[in-house]
């Protein structure tokens, strides 16, 4: 009897707690696309990436040309000359790979620049979401960006435009977007 009574009380408490929770969601991708600083930062990062990739591709093309020239000249070269050319090619290839790692590696220049430009914007978004969640007493705020696992969400619970307004930006019409 005690177990049954305890189970009933526990079930009632859980039902009451579940009703008291409020949920909302945002689409951070949509929010980011409506922040001009982000769009500008993304364009700068894309441009840097293209410039650095071109620089690296040019180095590898130069190395490839040196290697082909070496293959053509190899029958006419002394062993000492072959060794010098091989070492030159190896040194240039190592330098190109080092530059590639420096630019695009895990802690490379592109990553650092992205952190410098985008991290403050992301922090600003997080702060605005947190502020809105506390004001409206949301228990959870989910992100409905492209990679989310939310299968359906009632548009009435989307606070993306509210977050943008809280941050001082004029949001686009959500109905025009293909989520």
Secondary structure, DSSP 8 states (H G I E B T S, - for coil): -HHHHHHHHHHHHHHHHHHH--EEEE-HHHHHHT-HHHHHHHHHHHHHHHHHHHHHHHHHHHHHHHHHHHHHHGGGS-HHHHHHHHHHHHHHHHHHHHHHHHHHSTTSHHHHHHHHHHHHHHHHHHHHHHHHHHHHT-SEEEE-STT-------GGGB-HHHHHHHTT-----GGGS--
